[in-house]
Amino acid sequence: MKARLSTLFGVLVLLSTAAGAATIRVDLNGQGDYTAIQEGIDAASAGDTVLVAAGTYTGPQNRDIDFGGRDLTLLAESGRDVTIIDCESADRAFVFDTGESRYAVVQGFTIRNGTGQNGGAVWMRGASPQFLECSFENNSAGFGGAFYIGLESAPFIEFCTFTGNYAVDYGGAIYTYSSQPGIYYCEFLSNTAGISGGAISCKTWTIARILYNYFTGNYAHDGGCIYVGTLFADFEEAEQTQILFNEFVENSAVRGGALFLQSFSWVGCSWSTFLRNSATQGGAVFCRTDAEGDFTLQNCTIVYNSAETGGGICSSGSSSSSEFLITQCVIAYSTTGSSLQRIDYSPVTADLSLAYGNQGGDMMFGTDRLLYEDPMFCDVASDDYNLCEESPCRSVNNEWGFLMGSFRQTCECDTPVEETSWGSIKAMFR
């Protein structure tokens, strides 16, 4: 995933530009129109581009930056490796709270050492800007170490990297509340939250789209990577939070090494891989089913995770108003704990799934369409979890015609040799 992300950087931002739109250049060395970022923005109009030269921007005019409601583009001329906003632990970098739309763009910066009560690098409320190709490093806050995404905001965060951000409570990198963020093609590396969502915490009335991201080294008490506690009282008026095509590798928590799914939420996680995550309960996923909720894991590959209770998945709570479906998944090789553990007769159903080689046992709870045999991965020693052509996880090799797991590609594998005796071999030629 990391290699694929690097090839996607440099995406073009296509904006509708008004006639006569201007480009204003900021250069801290005095070779532009202004020497500070806020000065350049204050001189710009909607549709303009504020182009920022390489350098490390510090001081009051280069933090707490405010677009003032104007949809303009703030663009790093030479990219994030050499264009840095260093908040020096004095304030956050950006505030968006005057209705900016997705035509307000921040692209190509490294933003580091920001701090605030909420949103160490970015605070927004009622705004929906785009952040593209940015790095967020060592920012901290109470809620949202890098981002606080508040009421009625719908930002796009794409091709960004989050490293070493910290929240005292929720969302080591990103905290969302009553918002609709899209988080795509990002990397989350070693972010931490004291309570929930080491990388991302989705709280009350949030509907998130979290797609094609890579998570490693993140930690929180609940949900090493992602915590979803959206608390919808009426699912008929809600939309599902979608967690699709992500990779969760070597994250940790007390509950839910990668994911924590809370009651009163509606969540779908599909086509994702969980590798070597760890927790006390739910090495990869922990799900609360003690009140109303609707949760689905589909086409996920869950391998080499560990927990005392539920090396792969742990589900807790006995509410008849909760539904937790695990379908077309592979849960294999948990180093500690079973494939699936339910507590208090949790209403979890496994269907069209395979469990194999889990240290604490392979038993799943659900339908009779379950397999307990070798998934036949291509090369686990190299973390290649594509499927051998003979794998029972392939739709052509099982009686129900469904693919199990998150990998579609196949490889040729050696066919196991059947053990036999020399005497039986000689008998074949008599």
C-alpha positions, -999 to +999 in steps of 0.1 A: +000+000+000+028+024+009+045+020-024+012+024-042+005+056-023+038+072-033+030+068-070-003+086-065+012+117-051+011+147-075-026+144-082-039+175-100-065+196-084-091+208-109-109+239-098-134+262-115-115+294-118-131+328-123-120+351-151-089+370-140-080+347-111-046+357-097-015+339-084+000+354-054+035+342-043+047+339-008+084+335-001+099+339+033+132+351+017+115+381+002+115+369-034+076+369-037+047+392-031+046+385+006+068+368+032+040+352+053+012+328+044-016+347+061-005+379+043-008+362+010-043+348+018-055+382+030-046+396-004-063+369-023-099+366-036-120+335-043-105+315-071-070+328-066-039+306-059-015+315-031+017+298-041+042+292-013+079+289-019+100+262-002+111+270+034+101+266+071+073+290+080+070+300+116+056+329+137+021+344+142+014+350+105+022+314+096-002+297+121-038+299+130-042+305+092-078+315+082-092+316+046-119+339+058-146+321+039-129+324+005-125+293-018-090+296-029-060+273-033-030+274-010-003+254-029+033+245-019+054+253-049+080+225-043+060+200-023+057+189+013+093+177+018+106+212+016+076+234+025+069+233+062+045+251+086+061+247+120+037+259+147+064+256+174+038+242+199+023+277+201-010+272+182-026+252+154-019+257+117-054+263+102-089+273+112-119+267+088-151+280+103-167+304+078-183+280+053-154+272+030-163+246+004-143+218-013-130+245-037-109+257-007-077+236-010-045+232+010-019+211-009+016+200-005+027+211+030+042+195+061+024+207+092+042+200+124+042+208+162+007+222+162-013+223+194-048+232+205-076+221+228-093+206+198-074+200+166-037+202+170-031+212+133-065+219+119-098+229+135-130+231+114-167+236+119-193+241+092-166+239+064-155+214+038-120+221+025-097+197+008-063+187+022-041+170-004-006+156-003+001+170+032+021+155+061+010+160+097+038+154+122+039+155+160+007+176+165-013+172+197-047+182+212-073+169+236-096+158+207-080+152+173-042+153+174-040+167+138-077+173+128-108+183+146-137+180+121-168+195+137-204+201+131-217+199+095-182+196+079-175+174+049-138+177+041-117+156+017-084+144+031-064+126+004-029+114-001-018+126+033+005+111+059+000+113+097+030+105+119+034+107+156+002+128+163-014+125+198-047+131+214-053+131+251-088+116+246-101+108+211-086+106+176-048+105+177-048+119+141-084+127+133-115+134+154-148+137+137-181+149+152-214+152+134-195+154+101-191+136+068-153+133+060-138+115+032-104+100+041-086+084+011-052+071+002-036+082+035-010+067+057-013+066+095+020+059+113+024+057+151-004+079+162-018+076+197-050+085+216-055+081+253-091+068+251-103+058+216-092+059+179-054+058+178-057+072+142-093+081+137-122+085+161-157+088+145-181+101+171-218+112+173-237+115+140-206+111+119-209+093+085-173+087+073-158+072+041-124+057+050-109+041+019-076+028+006-056+038+037-026+022+054-023+020+092+007+008+113+020+014+148-011+032+160-025+028+196-055+036+218-073+019+246-103+013+223-096+009+186-059+010+178-066+025+144-103+034+141-131+038+167-167+041+154-192+053+179-216+072+158-246+069+182-275+070+157-308+067+174-327+061+142-309+040+116-337+047+090-324+082+087-287+073+089-261+063+064-234+037+069-199+046+078-178+027+052-143+013+059-131-002+026-098-014+010-076-006+040-046-023+054-041-026+092-006-038+102+009-041+137-014-018+156-025-023+192-051-015+218-067-029+249-099-036+229-098-038+192-062-038+179-073-022+147-111-015+150-135-008+178-172-008+167-195+007+193-232+002+199-257+025+182-235+026+151-240+014+115-207+003+100-195-017+070-159-028+067-150-046+035-120-057+014-095-049+042-065-068+056-057-071+093-021-084+099-003-088+132-025-065+153-028-071+190-050-064+220-063-079+252-098-084+236-102-086+198-067-087+183-081-072+150-117-062+158-138-056+189-175-051+185-200-040+212-234-056+207-250-047+240-275-022+224-289-015+189-263-016+162-256-029+127-221-041+118-207-060+088-173-074+081-171-086+045-143-100+024-116-093+050-084-113+055-075-114+092-042-132+099-016-135+126-034-113+151-034-119+188-054-113+219-062-132+251-099-131+242-106-134+205-073-134+186-091-123+155-124-109+166-142-104+199-179-096+202-194-086+235-230-079+246-263-098+242-288-072+228-313-087+203-314-053+186-278-057+175-266-075+143-230-084+136-224-103+104-190-117+094-192-129+058-167-141+032-138-135+056-107-155+064-095-157+100-062-176+103-031-181+123-039-161+154-008-164+175-028-160+207-065-165+211-093-180+190-106-170+156-138-155+170-148-151+207-183-140+218-190-128+253-225-129+269-239-147+239-233-119+216-255-120+184-227-125+160-232-146+128-204-159+106-213-171+071-194-181+040-161-178+060-130-198+068-111-202+101-078-221+103-047-225+124-057-201+152-038-209+184-069-207+207-092-226+183-111-221+150-147-224+161-171-197+146-207-191+155-232-189+126-244-208+096-234-242+082-216-225+053-182-224+072-149-239+064-121-251+087-092-259+064-060-245+051-067-212+031-037-219+010-021-185+008+006-179-018+035-171+006+029-162+042+066-158+048+066-128+025+032-116+036+017-126+003-019-135+011-031-140-024-046-174-030-032-205-045-052-217-075-064-247-054-074-226-024-109-233-010-113-196-005-117-191-043-152-191-056-145-219-081-132-242-053-160-241-027-195-254-030-212-220-025-194-201-053-182-172-031-147-156-027-135-155+009-110-129+020-098-096+005-074-110-021-085-119-057-051-126-074-039-162-076-006-180-078+005-216-086+014-235-055+029-269-049+003-296-045+008-313-012+023-348-015+001-376-001+020-396+024+023-433+015+046-464+021+071-480-001+051-512+000+020-495-014+040-479-042+054-514-052+018-528-052+008-503-078+030-520-103+020-556-097 
